Amino acid sequence: MVVGILMAMYASLSAAVQERRERTFVIVKPDGVQRGLIGKVVSRFEKNGFKLVAMKFLQATEEILKKHYEELSDRPFFHALIKYMQMGPIVIMVWEGKEVVKRARDIIGATDPLKSSPGTIRGDYGIVTGRNVVHGSDSLPSSKREIELWFEKAEVVPWMQCLDDWIFKEN
């Protein structure tokens, strides 16, 4: 019953509020998992007002990684990237929020940790380009594709957070 009420509340949000919501896909890579940085990554997104709507801890297969990184398949580092991403478990997440794709990229930082600003995840925790802790979608179309690749529709859970009105509602 409570779930039904929450789902009804979520569905009742105005179209304008729903329009301002975006979703992005984030991976805590094997180096981030091994170094115990999952909580720090999650905390950065939560502190910025984003809402976690899906999360899995898994060992990625070569097949799904090749699909995920298919746009890099002609690059010389492609096979090493696939091998690295299979070296240990990863955490995959879907975050929801206002302009979350762009803002997540700002939170994550530049691909090369040495070029990332302090205060970004990669600037604070990244070591080298190939071991840069996290992946984040670079655009809305990429986000949609990545979410659909890694998650079944039912695994992404829409829910009402008390902050939603503060963040999304018009004055």
C-alpha positions in Angstrom: 0.0 0.0 0.0 2.8 2.4 0.9 4.5 1.7 -2.4 1.3 2.4 -4.3 0.9 5.7 -2.5 4.5 6.7 -3.2 4.2 5.6 -6.9 1.0 7.7 -7.2 2.8 10.7 -5.6 5.7 10.3 -8.1 3.3 10.0 -11.0 1.4 13.1 -9.9 4.4 15.4 -10.3 3.7 17.9 -13.0 5.0 17.3 -16.5 7.3 20.4 -16.1 8.9 18.8 -13.1 9.3 15.4 -14.9 10.8 17.2 -17.9 13.6 18.6 -15.7 14.7 15.2 -14.5 17.5 13.5 -16.3 19.2 10.2 -15.6 22.8 9.3 -16.0 24.9 6.1 -15.8 27.9 5.8 -13.6 30.4 3.0 -13.0 32.8 2.7 -10.1 35.6 0.9 -11.9 37.7 -2.0 -10.5 40.3 0.3 -9.1 37.7 2.4 -7.3 36.1 -0.8 -5.8 39.5 -2.2 -4.8 40.4 1.0 -3.1 37.2 1.2 -1.1 35.9 4.3 -2.9 32.3 3.2 -3.5 30.9 5.2 -0.6 32.9 8.3 -1.4 31.5 8.2 -5.0 27.9 7.7 -3.8 28.4 10.5 -1.3 29.5 13.0 -3.9 26.4 12.4 -5.9 24.1 12.5 -2.9 25.7 15.7 -1.6 24.9 17.4 -5.0 21.2 16.6 -4.7 21.1 13.6 -7.0 18.9 10.6 -6.3 20.1 7.0 -6.8 17.5 5.0 -8.7 19.4 1.8 -9.6 22.6 0.1 -8.4 24.3 -3.3 -8.9 27.6 -4.8 -7.8 28.9 -7.3 -10.4 31.7 -8.8 -12.4 31.2 -7.5 -16.0 31.4 -9.9 -18.9 33.6 -9.2 -22.0 30.4 -9.2 -24.1 28.7 -6.4 -22.2 31.9 -4.4 -21.9 32.5 -4.6 -25.7 28.9 -3.3 -26.2 29.4 -0.5 -23.6 32.7 0.7 -25.1 31.9 -0.1 -28.8 32.6 3.5 -29.9 36.2 3.0 -28.7 36.7 -0.3 -30.5 39.1 1.1 -33.1 41.3 2.7 -30.5 44.6 1.1 -29.6 43.8 0.8 -25.9 40.4 -0.9 -26.5 41.4 -4.5 -25.6 43.4 -3.3 -22.6 40.4 -1.3 -21.4 38.1 -4.4 -21.7 40.7 -6.5 -19.8 41.1 -3.9 -17.1 37.3 -3.6 -16.6 37.2 -7.4 -16.0 40.0 -7.4 -13.4 37.6 -7.1 -10.5 34.0 -6.3 -9.6 32.4 -3.0 -10.6 29.4 -1.0 -9.2 27.0 0.3 -11.8 24.5 3.0 -10.9 21.8 5.2 -12.3 21.4 8.7 -10.9 18.5 11.1 -11.4 18.4 14.8 -11.1 18.3 18.2 -12.7 21.0 18.4 -15.5 22.6 15.3 -14.0 24.5 14.3 -17.1 26.5 17.5 -17.3 26.8 18.0 -13.6 27.9 14.4 -13.1 30.7 15.0 -15.6 31.7 18.0 -13.5 31.7 16.0 -10.3 33.7 13.2 -11.9 36.4 15.4 -13.6 38.6 15.1 -16.6 39.5 11.6 -18.0 43.1 12.2 -17.1 43.3 12.6 -13.3 46.3 14.8 -13.6 44.1 17.3 -15.5 41.2 17.0 -13.1 40.5 19.8 -10.7 40.9 19.1 -7.0 37.4 18.5 -5.6 36.4 16.2 -8.5 36.4 12.4 -8.0 39.2 11.9 -10.4 41.1 14.9 -9.2 41.0 13.6 -5.6 41.3 9.8 -6.2 42.4 9.1 -9.7 46.0 8.0 -10.3 46.5 7.6 -14.0 44.2 7.9 -17.1 43.7 4.1 -17.3 42.8 3.8 -13.6 40.6 6.8 -13.1 38.0 5.4 -10.6 34.8 6.1 -12.4 33.0 6.3 -15.7 30.1 8.6 -16.4 27.8 9.0 -19.4 28.9 11.9 -21.6 25.5 12.8 -23.1 21.8 12.1 -22.7 21.8 9.7 -25.7 24.8 7.8 -24.2 23.1 7.7 -20.8 20.0 6.2 -22.3 21.9 3.6 -24.2 24.1 2.7 -21.3 21.2 2.4 -18.8 19.3 0.2 -21.2 22.4 -2.0 -21.8 23.1 -2.6 -18.1 19.7 -2.5 -16.4 16.3 -4.0 -17.1 13.5 -1.4 -17.0 12.1 -2.9 -13.7 15.5 -2.5 -12.0 15.4 1.3 -12.3 13.2 2.3 -9.4 11.3 5.6 -9.6 10.7 6.9 -6.1 9.7 10.1 -4.4 12.4 11.8 -2.3 11.5 14.6 0.1 14.0 16.8 -1.6 12.3 16.5 -5.0 9.9 19.4 -4.3 12.8 21.6 -3.1 14.9 20.8 -6.2 12.3 20.6 -9.0 9.1 22.5 -8.0 8.6 25.9 -9.4 8.2 28.7 -6.9 
